[in-house]
Amino acid sequence: MNEKLEQLLSHLETFLPKPLTDEQWKSSTAFRWRRRDSIFGSIGFLQPVKHVSDITFDDLQNIDRQRDAIRDNTKNFIQKKPANNILLTGARGTGKSSLIKASLHEFASQGLRLVEVEKEHLADLAGITDLLAERPERFIIFCDDLSFEDGGSGYKSMKSALDGSVSAQVDNILIYATSNRRHLLPEYMRDNEGYVHSDDGEIHPGEVVEEKISLSERFGLWLSFYPPKQDEYLAIVAHFGLTAAQIEAARSEALVWALERGSRSGRVA
């Protein structure tokens, strides 16, 4: 009977994701949170990233203020000084995600680790936090292109993880998120119907508006990104190892390229 039970348990284990080994924890600097369907339901697990981006802060042009802010904040975090969760918002292709990857490249040797969580899996944040809380490393939970539709499942989980849960915030975890929406949720004209005007002219936002800005306000640091001017865009183009003659020759083509794509950004460059 015991032998059959052991065989059954061994068979069931093949359906479960295996926890990370000590070697995987030591050799990996970045992880992704995945989910796998099994006979036990959908189960979350950490997967090491084999090929990590090697982008550096020096590769990012014309975002010096944002670069310095995220570098200083991450350095404070590594040194166990006060540090903020960060929301990076603004135009697409302007270096928001790249700054977070550059932070990992800069501080990985000092114990920084990155855990990428897709917005569809944000409901698992509490479990991820419990998994990482006892580790000696310092973790940034990275949520790229973060936004929520009305009633999104991960919205309240994110709010609780930032501030508001009955449990204390974990010392070795920060959340860095990027978004094209400053308040992370769609905003509609009907939201303004909840505004209340008092007799003395003071305006009080309605509950719908308060709800929509409450999440973004829980990030201690906001960094905004804007499309580069034409000369800044051309400077980014020139950064890719071109000689002076090649830069001048490529100038008109680079401008046409940006015009065809309807924007100027580091990604377009």
Secondary structure, DSSP 8 states (H G I E B T S, - for coil): -HHHHHHHHHHHHTTS-----HHHHHH-SEEEEEEEEETTEEEEEEEE-SS-----GGG--S-HHHHHHHHHHHHHHHTTS----EEEEESTTSSHHHHHHHHHHHHGGGTEEEEE--GGGGGGHHHHHHHHHTSSSEEEEEE-S----TT-TTHHHHHHHHTTSSS---TTEEEEEEESSTTSS---GGGGGG-EE-TTS-EE--HHHHHHHHTGGGSSEEEEE----HHHHHHHHHTTT--HHHHHHHHHHHHHHHHHHT---TTT-
